[in-house]
């Protein structure tokens, strides 16, 4: 539940910064499906981080797929 709230809050912050709306329902469904898939494959469920997302937007990471690249550096 906390992860969902954090993801929706992050989406709201990015909406304000970029001036573009996001689909909060799609965000919630995607997070839920990803967490179920992670747990079924032995992984750990998670959610988007506000700090990383805001930094990506601030420094020019404006593509929807940009956060996927962040996993390569953690």
SULVEN-V52500 format. One line per field, one symbol per residue. phi: phi as a letter, one per 40 degrees, with the letter a starting at -180 (. if undefined). A space follows every 10 residues. Layout:
BEGIN
phi=???
END
This chain:
BEGIN
phi=.ccccccccc ccccdcccgb cbcccccccc cccccccccc cgcbcaaccc cccccdccbh cccccdcccc ccbb
END
